Amino acid sequence: MSFSIGLTGLTQSGKSTLFQSLTSISRSDTSGKRLPLARVPVPDDRLWKLAAIFKPKKTTPATVDFLDMPGGGSAGLGAAALADIRTSTVLVEVVRCFAHPYLEGIHPRADMESFETELLLADLKVIEGKLERSKKMPPEEKALLESLQGPLGDGDVNRLPSLDEEQHKLLSGLGLLCLKPRLAVANIPEADLGGESAGFQEVRDFAASRQMPALAICAEIEAQIAELPEEDQAVFMQELGIASSGLEQLIHQCYARLGLQTFFTTGEDECRAWTTRIGAHAPEAAGEIHTDLQRGFIRAEVIDYPTFMECGSMNVAKEKGLLRVEGKEYVVRDGDMLNIRFNV
């Protein structure tokens, strides 16, 4: 399963610095693309511990795409910028919580309100245009668009109605930003590491009022971490009191926000991490590997990661009767190791 994390927010918030540090690339490394994109391995120690046991020819982590989105501000978001932002699966708003030499003061809540207004006005324009152009649309679609029109016009995202799966499908072609999962990242200065600054509290409180998570990351420190050799990064982070990298924190929050989890396939040829939705049945997870596995699914041999690590090998797990055989109704859990049996 592929998904993209769009880093956005007002200009001068530090989102491009954060993008470069999280992905360890610069704008010159984006092959001339108009929208900087980087495919990043999902950090997961479990995969590498499995690889140490199986010693496969190849070890493949799950990946996620990061997009450095255009920023909003005094000039507003143009049509091209909005089109770019609509391509992301989840929006991560980077909020400035550090002093800037060319900007006056630190105003996280006002910045978040300003950026949200830009997004809502963009959606309102799309909906009003759709209603105006489509005079003979189905009544249920018209009623759905009108139910969004009022709250968007009032700038009140909390009044947006809850939508079911069919309603989301009806709206999928519009790419409405107000319906995308959102997270907030407070871009804090190094001095605020390890504490809760007033700026981060503003970000967290505003995010909570929109039912979205918030976390604090220092983009400048993340940039310094990215420049270090991998063996020195953990020591540097420990000295600063950073328990996990910004990349790990952000991907973890995005997985939780999107309702995603990880499962593994293992063997002599390859150990690999896969992403599927929480609540997926075994055939659906098999489909993440290949559509043929979902179409011809027979059963799955399953063991969860902690149990396998206690056994230390598949042979021991089998001897103890801990390798289970599950059918089509099995609900996959995070950390499951699956061996799919199928016939096409």
Buried (B, 14 or more C-beta within 10 A) or exposed (E): BEBBBBBBBBBBBBBBBBBBBBBBBEEEEBEEEEBBBBEBBBBBEBBEEBBEBBEBEEBBBBBBBBBBBBBBBEEEBEEEBBEBBBBBBBBBBBBBBBEEEEBEEBBBBEBBEBBBBBBBBBBBEBBBEBBEEEEEBEEEBBEBBEBBBEBBEEEEBEEBEEBEEEBEEBBEEBBBBBBBBBBBBBBBBEEBBEEEBEBBBBBBEBBEEBEBBBBBBBBBBBBBBBEEEEEEBEEEBEEEEBEEBBBBBBBBBBBBBBEBBBBBBBEEEBBBBBBBBBEBBBBBBBBBBEEBBBEBBBBBBBBBBEBBBEBEEBEEBEEEEBBBEBEEEBEBBBBBBBBBEBEE
